Amino acid sequence: MTVTPAVSPHYVRGIKNILGYWQTQTQQVRDDDLPGLNRVHANLLRFVQHGLVVNETLPFAAQLMLQLLPFIERGGHWDTWLPMYERALTEGRALSPQTSHQLWLQRGTLYRFRGDLTQAVQAHRRARTLARRLDDRLAVAQADFQLAEDYRILRQLDRATVRCTVVLQSLGAHDQARPVQASVYNTLGIIAMEEGRYEEARDWYVSAVALWHTLGEPTQQARCLRNLAILARQQAAYDQALVHYQEALALLQDTSNHIDRCRVYLSLGSLYDAWGMPDKAEENLRAAEALSRQGEIDYQLRGNILHNLGNIALKAGRLAEAEVALRRAQTVWRQTGERLYLANSVGVLGETLAAQGQLAAADDCYQEALTLLQAFPDSPLAQRWTAYFQAQRAGLG
């Protein structure tokens, strides 16, 4: 589609009025707004599509897209809206540099949700370049944080840490910077947890929870509480982990945010599995699976649900079911280049095949898993999985 040079003034006025109305309605999207926005989602998409057609309405459509990000993210609508971002930026002659920066920033984030980290990094670098041209410290910090998240998911933890440190050093003490600071605290907590620095991770998470609470952001607060729960679970503090999960669910229970509730139930399943309560583990995993069917979910969540369902089925002796789920999980990890979790799914598939008497195929799986894990010598998870799969392989006889 190309930008039309001249259209009816009546058409332009009509589209501007509609887009202006929805800009007013979506100035601050909260979880409570999601059900209403879901009901008019098709109309919103159509209004934006019309607004992207001509230069006179393009800025109005772009602004509405920016305001709708919480809805797009929490509703799992990134595949639906990514073409709108691409169209706006391709046809962006009438956009201000500030708007272009924000669109590139959000475009990269949506690519990350979809599992396309190469496109995510490229978009966030473009956003950072635009922010530097604007000499906008906060905009640069926003781009640096998104790059940190990209690098973290790519397992480039040193690069992610550097970006986070740069953000904290560059931000001033004004209110607009506080959401970025809270996000950085959470990311630094995840990095510290993945590197086995548990006390440091806890300090970062607690700081993030407190700041998100001050900012009145229950979804973000719930995400950090879930990370605190995962940290407690990894330290076998199961009672404390359960408290944090319950706190997170309490913040999310009255929302239509299926993705974050899905993540909590998935993690609860892992908690009960580690706690030796297989029935409760499967109950929560099935709840996560049911929520995942309510809309699009990100690739990591999809892969983890499949892996955990396979693991639970294996422990229950439902070997054919386990094999199907684990192979589907592997497909997700291979499509997105996620090698650490791929190693785990391949190794657990090896267990499943061994239980079926397919010892040669099981040995091949263990070999592949152990080879993949060699790329993560500093990861506590990789170290634990390596020891486990080595022992399982040795037991093949």
C-alpha positions in Angstrom: 0.0 0.0 0.0 1.3 3.5 -0.8 0.4 6.8 0.7 -2.4 8.4 -1.3 -1.4 12.0 -2.2 -4.9 13.4 -2.3 -8.3 12.2 -0.9 -11.6 13.7 0.1 -11.4 16.3 2.9 -14.5 14.7 4.3 -12.8 11.3 4.5 -9.8 12.8 6.2 -11.9 14.7 8.8 -13.9 11.5 9.5 -10.8 9.4 10.1 -9.2 12.1 12.2 -12.3 12.3 14.4 -12.5 8.6 14.9 -8.8 8.2 15.6 -8.9 11.3 17.9 -11.8 9.8 19.9 -10.0 6.5 20.4 -6.8 8.4 21.4 -8.8 10.0 24.2 -10.3 6.7 25.2 -6.8 4.9 25.4 -4.6 7.6 26.9 -3.7 5.2 29.7 -4.6 1.5 29.1 -5.0 -0.6 32.2 -5.8 -4.2 32.7 -9.4 -3.3 33.4 -9.7 -1.8 29.9 -8.7 -5.0 28.1 -12.1 -6.7 27.9 -13.7 -3.5 26.4 -10.8 -3.1 23.9 -11.1 -6.8 22.9 -14.7 -6.2 22.0 -13.8 -3.4 19.6 -10.5 -4.9 18.5 -11.5 -5.4 14.9 -12.8 -1.9 14.6 -9.6 -0.4 16.1 -7.5 -2.3 13.6 -9.7 -1.2 10.7 -9.6 2.5 11.9 -5.8 2.4 12.1 -5.5 0.7 8.7 -7.6 3.6 7.2 -5.5 6.1 9.1 -2.3 4.8 7.6 -3.4 5.4 4.1 -2.8 9.2 3.8 -0.3 11.6 5.2 -2.9 13.8 6.9 -4.2 10.9 9.1 -0.9 8.9 9.5 0.2 10.7 12.7 -3.1 10.1 14.3 -3.1 6.4 13.5 0.5 6.1 14.7 -0.3 7.8 18.0 -3.2 5.4 18.6 -0.9 2.4 17.9 1.6 3.7 20.5 -1.2 4.0 23.1 -2.5 0.6 22.4 0.8 -1.3 23.1 -0.4 -2.6 26.6 -3.5 -4.0 24.9 -1.4 -5.5 22.0 1.1 -7.0 24.4 -1.1 -8.4 27.1 -3.7 -9.6 24.6 -1.1 -11.4 22.5 -2.0 -9.5 19.4 1.6 -8.9 18.1 1.2 -10.9 14.8 -2.0 -8.9 14.0 -0.4 -5.5 14.6 3.2 -6.0 13.4 2.1 -5.3 9.8 0.7 -2.0 10.9 4.0 -1.0 12.5 5.8 -2.0 9.3 3.4 0.0 7.2 3.6 3.1 9.4 7.4 3.1 9.3 7.6 2.3 5.6 5.2 5.1 4.8 6.4 7.4 7.6 6.9 10.6 5.7 4.5 12.5 7.9 5.8 11.2 11.2 7.8 13.2 13.7 11.2 11.8 14.8 9.8 11.2 18.3 6.9 9.1 16.9 9.2 7.2 14.6 11.5 6.4 17.6 8.6 5.0 19.6 7.3 3.0 16.7 10.7 1.4 16.1 11.0 0.7 19.8 7.6 -1.0 20.0 8.1 -2.8 16.7 11.3 -4.5 18.1 9.4 -5.5 21.2 6.7 -7.2 19.2 9.3 -9.0 17.2 10.8 -10.3 20.4 7.4 -11.6 21.6 7.2 -13.5 18.3 10.6 -15.0 18.8 12.4 -13.1 16.0 15.4 -11.8 18.0 17.3 -10.7 14.9 14.6 -8.3 13.9 14.1 -7.2 17.5 17.7 -6.2 17.9 17.7 -4.4 14.5 14.6 -2.4 15.4 15.9 -1.5 18.8 19.2 -0.3 17.4 17.3 1.8 14.9 15.3 3.3 17.8 18.4 4.0 19.7 20.0 5.8 16.7 16.9 8.0 16.4 16.9 8.7 20.1 20.5 9.8 20.0 19.8 12.1 17.1 17.0 13.7 19.2 19.5 14.1 22.1 16.7 12.6 24.3 18.3 10.8 27.3 15.1 9.0 28.3 14.5 7.8 24.8 18.0 6.4 24.5 17.6 4.7 27.9 14.3 3.1 26.7 16.1 1.7 23.6 19.1 0.5 25.7 16.7 -1.3 28.0 15.0 -3.1 25.2 18.4 -4.1 23.8 19.3 -5.4 27.2 16.1 -7.6 27.1 17.0 -8.8 23.6 20.5 -9.7 24.7 19.3 -11.4 27.9 17.0 -13.7 25.9 19.8 -14.4 23.4 21.9 -15.5 26.5 24.4 -12.7 25.9 24.2 -11.8 29.6 27.3 -9.7 29.8 26.0 -7.4 27.0 22.6 -7.3 28.7 24.2 -6.3 32.0 26.3 -3.5 30.3 23.1 -2.1 28.7 21.3 -2.1 32.1 24.2 -0.4 33.8 24.3 2.3 31.1 20.5 2.9 31.6 20.8 3.3 35.3 23.8 5.6 35.0 22.1 7.8 32.4 18.6 8.2 33.9 17.7 11.2 35.9 15.5 11.2 39.0 12.3 12.4 37.2 9.0 10.5 37.2 9.1 9.5 33.5 12.3 7.5 34.2 10.9 5.4 37.0 9.1 2.7 34.8 12.4 2.2 33.0 14.3 1.9 36.3 11.8 -0.7 37.6 12.1 -2.7 34.4 15.9 -2.6 34.6 15.8 -3.8 38.2 13.7 -6.8 37.2 16.0 -7.6 34.3 19.1 -7.4 36.5 17.3 -9.7 38.9 16.8 -12.3 36.1 20.4 -12.1 35.0 21.7 -12.5 38.6 19.3 -15.4 39.1 20.5 -17.1 35.9 24.1 -16.7 37.0 23.4 -18.1 40.5 23.8 -14.9 42.4 20.6 -15.4 44.4 20.8 -12.8 47.1 21.6 -10.1 44.6 18.7 -11.3 42.4 16.3 -11.1 45.4 17.4 -7.5 46.1 16.8 -6.5 42.5 13.3 -8.1 42.5 12.3 -6.6 45.8 13.3 -3.2 44.5 11.3 -3.7 41.3 8.2 -4.9 43.1 8.3 -1.9 45.4 8.7 0.6 42.6 6.0 -0.9 40.5 3.7 -0.8 43.5 4.4 2.9 43.9 3.7 3.4 40.2 0.3 1.6 40.5 1.2 -1.1 37.9 -0.3 -4.4 39.2 0.7 -6.4 36.1 4.3 -5.4 36.3 4.3 -6.0 40.0 2.9 -9.5 39.5 5.6 -10.3 36.9 8.3 -9.4 39.5 6.5 -11.4 42.2 6.5 -14.4 39.9 10.3 -14.0 39.5 10.7 -13.8 43.2 8.7 -17.1 43.4 10.9 -18.7 40.8 13.9 -17.6 42.8 12.5 -19.1 46.0 11.6 -22.3 44.2 15.2 -22.7 42.9 16.4 -22.4 46.5 13.8 -25.1 47.6 12.0 -22.4 49.7 8.7 -23.8 48.4 6.4 -22.3 51.0 7.8 -18.8 50.3 7.5 -19.4 46.5 3.8 -20.3 47.0 3.2 -17.1 48.8 4.7 -15.0 46.0 2.7 -16.9 43.4 -0.5 -16.3 45.3 0.3 -12.6 45.6 0.9 -12.5 41.8 -2.4 -14.2 41.1 -4.3 -11.9 43.4 -3.0 -8.9 41.4 -4.1 -10.6 38.1 -7.3 -12.3 39.1 -9.7 -9.6 38.0 -8.0 -8.9 34.7 -8.4 -10.5 31.2 -4.7 -10.7 31.0 -4.5 -14.3 29.9 -0.7 -14.3 29.2 0.5 -13.3 32.6 -2.0 -15.5 34.4 -0.8 -18.3 32.1 2.8 -17.7 33.1 1.9 -17.9 36.8 0.0 -21.1 36.5 2.8 -22.6 34.5 5.3 -21.7 37.2 3.0 -23.0 39.9 3.0 -26.3 38.0 6.8 -26.4 38.2 6.7 -25.5 41.9 4.3 -28.4 42.7 6.4 -30.8 40.6 9.5 -29.9 42.5 7.6 -30.1 45.7 6.6 -33.7 44.9 2.9 -33.0 44.3 2.3 -34.3 40.8 -1.5 -34.0 40.8 -1.3 -30.3 41.8 1.5 -29.8 39.2 -0.7 -31.2 36.4 -3.7 -29.3 37.6 -1.9 -26.0 37.3 -0.2 -26.9 34.0 -3.6 -27.7 32.5 -4.9 -24.3 33.8 -1.9 -22.7 31.9 -2.7 -24.7 28.8 -6.4 -23.7 28.9 -5.4 -20.0 29.3 -3.0 -20.3 26.4 -5.9 -21.1 24.1 -7.6 -17.8 24.8 -5.3 -15.9 22.5 -1.8 -15.7 21.1 1.1 -16.4 23.5 4.8 -15.8 23.1 7.1 -18.6 21.9 8.9 -19.1 25.3 5.6 -19.6 27.1 4.4 -22.0 24.4 7.6 -24.0 24.5 7.6 -24.2 28.3 4.0 -25.3 28.5 4.7 -28.1 26.0 7.9 -29.2 27.7 6.4 -29.2 31.2 3.3 -31.2 30.0 5.7 -33.7 28.5 7.7 -33.9 31.7 4.6 -34.5 33.8 3.3 -37.1 31.3 6.7 -38.9 31.5 6.5 -39.1 35.3 3.0 -40.4 35.1 4.1 -43.1 32.7 2.1 -41.7 29.8 5.0 -42.2 27.4 3.4 -41.7 24.1 1.8 -38.4 25.3 5.1 -37.3 26.7 6.9 -37.9 23.5 4.4 -35.9 21.4 4.6 -32.9 23.8 8.4 -32.9 24.0 8.8 -33.1 20.2 6.4 -30.2 19.8 8.5 -28.3 22.4 11.6 -29.0 20.5 10.0 -27.6 17.3 9.3 -24.3 19.1 12.9 -24.1 20.4 14.5 -24.9 17.1 12.3 -22.4 15.2 13.4 -19.6 17.5 17.0 -20.6 18.1 16.6 -21.1 21.9 19.4 -23.6 22.5 19.4 -23.9 26.4 15.7 -24.9 26.7 16.1 -27.0 23.6 18.8 -29.0 25.3 16.5 -29.7 28.2 13.6 -30.8 26.0 15.9 -33.1 24.0 17.3 -34.6 27.2 13.9 -35.3 28.7 12.9 -36.8 25.3 15.9 -39.1 25.8 14.4 -40.2 29.1 11.1 -40.9 27.5 12.6 -42.9 24.7 14.7 -44.9 27.2 11.5 -45.7 29.1 10.1 -47.0 25.9 13.1 -49.3 25.4 14.5 -47.2 22.5 18.0 -47.1 24.0 20.0 -46.1 20.8 17.6 -43.2 20.1 17.7 -42.2 23.8 21.6 -42.1 23.7 21.4 -39.9 20.6 19.2 -37.4 22.5 21.5 -37.3 25.5 24.5 -36.7 23.3 22.7 -33.8 21.5 21.5 -32.3 24.8 25.0 -32.5 26.4 26.5 -30.9 23.3 24.0 -28.1 23.3 24.7 -27.5 27.0 28.4 -27.0 26.4 27.6 -23.6 25.1 26.5 -22.4 28.6 29.4 -23.2 30.9 28.5 -20.5 33.4 24.7 -21.2 33.6 23.6 -23.0 36.9 20.7 -24.5 35.0 23.0 -25.9 32.3 25.3 -27.3 34.9 22.5 -29.0 36.7 21.0 -30.4 33.5 24.4 -31.6 32.3 25.0 -33.6 35.5 21.5 -35.1 35.3 21.7 -36.1 31.7 25.2 -37.5 32.1 23.9 -39.7 34.9 20.8 -40.8 32.8 23.0 -41.6 29.9 25.4 -43.7 32.0 22.4 -45.6 33.2 21.5 -46.8 29.7 24.0 -49.6 30.2 
